[in-house]
Amino acid sequence: MLPKGSSPRTLDLFEYTLTVPSPPSDPASASARPLELAGLSDAQLAQHFGQLLEEVQRRLQEGRGKRPELETAARQASLSLKRLVPAPAKQGRSIRAGRTASLQEGQRKAVRAALLAGVAPAQVAKHFGLSLATVRKVLEEPA
């Protein structure tokens, strides 16, 4: 009879034993997730992305207390998306057109003073970020 606590068979240190792999834990399955996403088509990926954004938005708006994990993830996603999506090309004419319509009185006076001091209209336009036509209109306006 064997003494208590001893195993029926003592293993040799150099003996080969067959081991059965254990099922993957949660972190391992999380690392397998990107492989699943890589196999999706662009349309499927866009659909999942939309669903994910809707769910995050819904959870943040529910207001069940603070959600620091979701808020941090949303901020990081926002920054990543800003880097991914190219900014629209700036159109100088449309920006300047908006500026000319809303010239403030102080700007008008500064432009007029520079012109009366003898500064060339082209230099005034460049300095103030205005079109040459706008500078000329300011000059033509009654004081």
Solvent accessible surface area in square Angstrom, and as a share of the most:
residue,aa,sasa,rsa
1,M,237,1.06
2,L,102,0.51
3,P,97,0.61
4,K,203,0.86
5,G,90,0.87
6,S,56,0.36
7,S,66,0.42
8,P,121,0.76
9,R,143,0.52
10,T,121,0.70
11,L,107,0.53
12,D,86,0.45
13,L,169,0.84
14,F,187,0.78
15,E,65,0.29
16,Y,182,0.69
17,T,66,0.38
18,L,151,0.75
19,T,108,0.63
20,V,127,0.73
21,P,120,0.76
22,S,94,0.61
23,P,115,0.72
24,P,108,0.68
25,S,72,0.46
26,D,118,0.61
27,P,99,0.62
28,A,47,0.36
29,S,60,0.39
30,A,65,0.51
31,S,78,0.51
32,A,45,0.35
33,R,138,0.50
34,P,76,0.48
35,L,138,0.68
36,E,102,0.46
37,L,79,0.39
38,A,84,0.65
39,G,69,0.66
40,L,50,0.25
41,S,57,0.37
42,D,122,0.63
43,A,77,0.60
44,Q,86,0.38
45,L,81,0.40
46,A,64,0.50
47,Q,112,0.50
48,H,90,0.40
49,F,83,0.34
50,G,28,0.27
51,Q,93,0.41
52,L,108,0.54
53,L,75,0.38
54,E,119,0.54
55,E,57,0.26
56,V,32,0.18
57,Q,100,0.44
58,R,112,0.41
59,R,101,0.37
60,L,59,0.29
61,Q,131,0.58
62,E,75,0.33
63,G,55,0.53
64,R,165,0.60
65,G,57,0.55
66,K,166,0.70
67,R,45,0.16
68,P,79,0.49
69,E,131,0.59
70,L,35,0.17
71,E,51,0.23
72,T,59,0.35
73,A,52,0.40
74,A,36,0.28
75,R,149,0.54
76,Q,112,0.50
77,A,39,0.30
78,S,48,0.31
79,L,99,0.49
80,S,46,0.29
81,L,62,0.31
82,K,147,0.62
83,R,188,0.68
84,L,135,0.67
85,V,97,0.56
86,P,113,0.71
87,A,90,0.70
88,P,120,0.76
89,A,92,0.71
90,K,181,0.77
91,Q,121,0.54
92,G,43,0.42
93,R,217,0.79
94,S,68,0.44
95,I,79,0.40
96,R,116,0.42
97,A,63,0.49
98,G,45,0.43
99,R,116,0.42
100,T,38,0.22
101,A,89,0.69
102,S,78,0.50
103,L,13,0.06
104,Q,132,0.59
105,E,108,0.48
106,G,51,0.49
107,Q,69,0.31
108,R,63,0.23
109,K,128,0.54
110,A,42,0.33
111,V,0,0.00
112,R,47,0.17
113,A,61,0.47
114,A,23,0.18
115,L,21,0.11
116,L,134,0.66
117,A,83,0.65
118,G,66,0.63
119,V,60,0.34
120,A,47,0.36
121,P,51,0.32
122,A,63,0.49
123,Q,116,0.52
124,V,3,0.02
125,A,7,0.06
126,K,175,0.74
127,H,146,0.65
128,F,51,0.21
129,G,20,0.19
130,L,7,0.04
131,S,36,0.23
132,L,64,0.32
133,A,60,0.46
134,T,10,0.06
135,V,1,0.00
136,R,127,0.46
137,K,129,0.55
138,V,2,0.01
139,L,78,0.39
140,E,139,0.62
141,E,62,0.28
142,P,129,0.81
143,A,125,0.97
